[in-house]
Amino acid sequence: MSASRSKVLVVGMDGLRFDRLLALDAPVLAGLMSTGAYGTSKLPYGEAGTPRTESPGEVVPKTPEPGDGGRVIRSRTDSGPGWSSIATGVWPDKHGVVDNGFESPQFQKFPDFLSRATTARPGLTASAFFSWAALAEHGTFGPAIDHRFVLDGYAVGWAAADKQVAEAAERHLAEEDPDATFVYLGDTDEVAHDLGPHCPEYAAALQAQDAYLGRLLDAVRARPSYPGERWTVLVTTDHGHVDEGGHGGTSDEERTVFVIAGRLGEDLGGRPLAAPRLVDVGPTALAALGVPVDPAWDLDGTPLDL
Ligand SMILES: [Zn+2]
């Protein structure tokens, strides 16, 4: 019997507060947690005393802060820095994205984990699906990725864009043969900016995204080749929100992020992961694909112990 083929699916849900996820009814994520492994950590950055970002793509001017010794990472708790950290496995002082302006990204030096995988393993195929077009425009998830599906959530509307992104990813997982896939959903963030994370609309956005995740997992399980595949699934977010909605600053509500990991068909016991960080997502995906992390890459993250 041949070795199983390793596959990875990473799903990002923008601005999803873990405490709200636990409080709300999200059956697919709850199931992934109960048979997987998960935990939270706090982003090692945030800008105190600055205006909070009011929409996902808005750039708020930064206020410089004096360093206090050690490695000081100067960045807002915004989407650009968060997704860039998830993609690259390094923090904003290395990848260069410190707000949603993407002024000096270092994605040539620190490419995303999908591009790393395709470079390390010629023949491996990677795909990415976004409703936040900036992630493609600025190369956060770069052109080396075999298949990129990009929508503009601002133009299409975030809920509608997420639906199209999910449907495209579902079809791709069912009909194509990607080894590593990233899917971004953004409506949770949009709703939290408008109304905060404590309203019924936020619950509805989360539940829509939870249902999309369920459809992606169903598509994977229905693949004819699924019995010979070993799927690692990771779900994460880029930042939280203050209770009234908005982020960028240093509060626990803005800095708390989560990683949920699962292996389809295996029971990892619903056990806690000790402070999984955004920079660990890429290395974990690479490890699951059998791609060793090269120390020369200078990554900040390490593979999670699943
Ligand atoms: Zn965000």
Residues whose N, C-alpha, C, O or C-beta is under 5 A from the ligand:
A	BS01	ZN	D14 G15 D78 S79 D189 D238
